[in-house]
């Protein structure tokens, strides 16, 4: 009879330890990592949007327009 209660007490204690010292911490850690990855994706998306806006709003200077002419050929000499 007493062995039966000891067995149930041990079983209850084991389940308690499993749930509160393993399952819940693993769940919380995985949720935290998932949230951090989501935040990182949002920051990267914001950064990409800022870069695209900066490229769209950037106007080439007259010097850049002059250098972008494909007909210009720059001759160079090899240095020995």
N, C-alpha and C positions, 0 to 999 in steps of 0.2 A: 504494500500500500504506500509506504513512504518512498519507495523507489519510484513509483509511478509519479508522485508529486515532484520528486527531484528531477526526474526525466523531463516533465513538463516545464519546470522552472529553468532547466538548462536549455531546453528548446526555445522557450520564450526569450531568454537572455541572448541566445545566439541570433535569433531573428532580429531582436532589438539592435544588436551590434552591427549586423549586416545592413540593416536599413539606415541607421543613423551615422554609421562610420564608413560606409562604402557607397551605397546607392545614392543617397542625397548629395554627398560631396561630389561624386562623379557627375551627377545631373547638373549641379550648380556650376561646376567648372566647364562643362560642355556648353552650357547656355552663355556663360561669360565669354568664352572663346568665339562663339557664333556672333554675339553682339559686337565684339571687337573687330571681327572680319567685316561685318556689315558697315561699321563706322569707317573702316579703312577704305572700303569700296566707295562710300559716299565722298570721302575726302579726295580720293583719286578722280572720281567723276567731276567734282567741283574744280579740281586742278586742271583737268582736261578741258572743261568748258571755259575756264579763264584763259588757257593757252589759245584756244580757238578764237575767242573774242579778241585777244591781243593780236593775233595774226590777221584777223579780218580788218581790224581798225588801223593797223600799221600801214602807212602810206610810204611808198618808196621815195627816197630823196632823189633830186636830179642827178646826183653822182651815181646812185644805184641804177637809175634808168640808163645812164650812159654806159655803165659797165655791163649791162645785161644785153647789149646788142650782140647777136650771134655772128654778125659779119666781121666783127673786130677780131683780128688775130694778133696775139702777142708772141713775138719771136723771142726766143731765149737761146743763150749759148750755154753749152755744158761746161761746168767748172771742173778743172782737173786738179 
